Amino acid sequence: MSLKKFAPRREHKERGQLASRKKLGHLEKHKDYVLRARDYNDKQKQLKRLRERAAARNPDEFYFNMQRSQMVN
């Protein structure tokens, strides 16, 4: 059995932004995109969950604590 596959492999690095394209702004790397996309999707899931809870809520439900509490925007 070969031990070649257990040896550490060279990590592929992403290229930097060219100086001529610096004026176009920050170059987003793949790892930055993955973090941004994951964060966005988590927030969308949270909003969907809250919308589902609001839709399933019984409008006739009442607690006396609701009289003293205020809605916060």
Secondary structure as the mmCIF struct_conf table of DSSP 4:
data_model
#
loop_
_struct_conf.conf_type_id
_struct_conf.id
_struct_conf.beg_label_comp_id
_struct_conf.beg_label_asym_id
_struct_conf.beg_label_seq_id
_struct_conf.end_label_comp_id
_struct_conf.end_label_asym_id
_struct_conf.end_label_seq_id
BEND BEND1 LEU A 3 LEU A 3
HELX_RH_3T_P HELX_RH_3T_P1 LYS A 4 PHE A 6
BEND BEND2 ALA A 7 ALA A 7
HELX_LH_PP_P HELX_LH_PP_P1 PRO A 8 LEU A 18
HELX_RH_3T_P HELX_RH_3T_P2 ALA A 19 LEU A 24
HELX_LH_PP_P HELX_LH_PP_P2 HIS A 26 LYS A 29
HELX_RH_AL_P HELX_RH_AL_P1 HIS A 30 ALA A 56
BEND BEND3 ARG A 57 ARG A 57
TURN_TY1_P TURN_TY1_P1 PRO A 59 ASP A 60
TURN_TY1_P TURN_TY1_P2 PHE A 64 PHE A 64
HELX_RH_AL_P HELX_RH_AL_P2 ASN A 65 ARG A 68
#
